[in-house]
């Protein structure tokens, strides 16, 4: 599938693929970060060419956009970024501490006690269940049966 620039449109005579002049290996590299996209006022907001408003209003709106954009970026970067970095650092440190000092030792203790329990459980199981299993085996070993197969290679015999 070939991507087309939106400026040319489906009815345009010239259709330029979006990948023209781009190395195909750059597109297929999943670890490559895409470049930063700038969103300026003129790129985001455009007036219709048929209806032109006051030219000074475009400058005023552009200034409002520029300074508001900068203010929000500064607030988020100066106030929230350090708080989020500190909170994520603290939470990952607590999780790491818990895994190293509580989870791993408790798993090790679980496997040690499982082995100790097995050393006591296995002889008790053999002591109780082995006589029952041997009795059932002796009872069932006295059953005689005849098995038949309809094949020329196998002969019928009594067991």
N, C-alpha and C positions, 0 to 999 in steps of 0.2 A: 504494500500500500504506500502510495507516495503522498506526502503532505504538501499542501499548496499554500502559498502566502495568502492571507485573507484580503489583501489589497487587490489582488488580481481577480478574485471571485470566480465562480464557475462559468460565467459568461464572458470572461476576459479572454483576449486572444493570446496573451502571453501568460503561461503558468510556469513559475519558477519553483522547483522543489526546495523545501526548507533545508535539505541536506547538501545543497550545492556549495562546493568549496570547503566542505567539512570532511576531515579524514574519518573514514568509517571505523577505524580502530578507536577513535575518541568516543564515538557514539556507543560502542559496545563495551567500553570500560565501565564496569559497574561501580568501581571504587573511586572514579573521578568525580569530584564535586562540580556542580554547575556553577558558572560565574554569578556573581551578585547582580541582581536585577535592580536597576535604579527606577524609581517611580516618581518622576517629576510632575509638576502641576500641568505642564503643557501635554505630557504624555497621558495623563489620567483624565483630565477634563478638557473637552474641546467643544467650542460652539459650532453651531451649524454654519456653513458657508453662506447660506441664503439669508440668515438672520444674524446680523452682526450687532452686538450690544455695544455698550460704552467701552471704549478702549481702556480707560483708566480703571474700570471695574475688574478687568482681567488682571491688571497689575496689583490691585488691592487684594483680590482673591488669591493670587499667586503668593503674595507676601504672607497672608493669613495661613495658607497651606504650608508654606516653607517654615514659618516659625512654630506653628502648631506641631508639625512633623518633628522638628528639632526638639521641642519641649517634651513631647511624649517620649521620644527616644532617650533624652537625657534623664527624665524621671525614671523610666524603666531601667535604664542602664546604671544609674547612680544609686537608686533606692532598692529596687527589687533584685537586681543581679547579685549583689553581695549577700543579701538575705537568703536567696535561693541557693547560692553556692555554699553558704555556711550550713543551711539546713540539710542539703543533700550530703555534704561532707560528713556532718554529724550522724545522719541516719545510716550511711554506709559504714561508718566507723563502728557504730553500735551493732549493726548486723554482723560485721566481721568479728568483733569481740565476742558476740554471742555464739557464732559458729565455732570459733577456735576454742573458747573456754567452756561451752556448755553442750553444744550439739555433738561435736566429735567425741568428747569423753563419754557422753551418755550412750552414744552408739557403741563405743568400745566396751563399756560396762555391760550393755545389753548382750553383746556377743560373748563376752566372758561368762556371764551368768547363764546364757543359753547352753554353753558347753558344760558347765557344772550341772545344770538341770538334766541335761542329756545323760551324763555319767550316772546319775541316780535313777533316772526314768527307764533307761534301757534294760538294766538287770531286773527291775521290778516287772516290766512288761514281759520279759522272757520267762520270769518265774511264774507269772499268772497265765499268760496266753499260750506258751509253748505246749503245756500238757493238753490244753483244749484243742489246739491245732493238730497235734499228733493223734489224738483220739478221733477227731473228725476224719483225718487222713486214713486211719486204719478202718474206720467204718466204710468210707467210700471206696477203699481199695478192693473190697470184696464184691463190688458190682461187676458183673460180666455183661458184655454187650457185643453185638455183631454189627460191624460197619460194612456197608456195601457201596461200591462205586461202579458206575457203568463206564468202564474204560477198558480197552483191550490190553493196556500195559499193566494194569493193576489187578492182582488176584484177590478174591475175597478170602478173609480168614477170620477166625474167632479170636477174640482177645480175652 
